[in-house]
Amino acid sequence: MISPQQVEEMIKAELPDAQIQVQDLTGGGDHYQVTVVSSQFAGKRLVQQHQLVYGALRQAMSTEAIHALALKTYTPEAWQTTAAS
């Protein structure tokens, strides 16, 4: 089991400028939905953006502390467009 705050801290360690929203989907601390907004995603394909986040959570994923992860990633510009619609 891992806390939403720990998930956020692990992502922040790799993507310091990121704005992160973490939602525990089941209340069990192992199924999360995470939204990450970072300028480091600029110029990267969606798969590459997700790989950056998965890399930040690699240890928690490999030990199954996180069993499932629904992930949404945005550049700040894409996030503004999404938030405006």
N, C-alpha and C positions, 0 to 999 in steps of 0.2 A: 504494500500500500504506500502510496506517495501522495502528498498533499498538492492541491492546486498551486499553492505558493512555491513549492519546490519545483514544480513543472515550469512555472514562470521564471524562477531563478536560473534554472539550467539553460533555458532559451536565452535569457538576458546575458549569460556568460559568453555565449557565442555571437549573439546579435545585440550588442549593447544599446543600439538606438531603437530597438523594437518596442512597439506598443503591443501588448499581449492581453488577450482575454482567454481565460481558462474556465471551462465548465465541466464539472464532474457529472457525467451523464447518468450514472447509476447510484451515486452516493457511496460506492465501495472503494473509491480511490484508485481504480485501475482502468476505467473507461473514460476517456476525456475527449472533449471537443475543444480545439484550440484555434484561435484566430490570431495571426501574427501580421503586423504591418511594419515593414522595414525598408529603408532606402537601399539596403544591401541586396534587395531582390531586383533592383533595376537592371534591365538588360538580360535577365535570366528567364529561361522558360519555367513554366509551372513546376515541372519535374525537378528542375535544379533548385527552385525555391524550397520545395518540400524536402529535398535532400539536405539542405542546410539545417532545417528544423529537426529532421530525423537524426542528423549528426549530433545535434545538441542533446538529444534525448537517447542517444545510442545505448548508454549503460542501463538506463531504466527500462528500455525496450528489450534489451538482450537478457536481462534478469527477470523479465515479465512483471516487474513492478508496475509497468504500464502494459496492460494487455491489449487495449484497443485505442486507436487515436484517429479521430476525424479532424482533418487539418484544412484550414483555409489560409491562404497567404496573399498578401497584397503589397504593392508599393504604396507609398503615401498618396501618390496621384490617383492610383486605381481605387484606393480606399475612399478618397474624397468623392470620386464619381459614384461609387457604390452607395455611400452614405447619403448622397444627394438624391438618389433615385428612389 
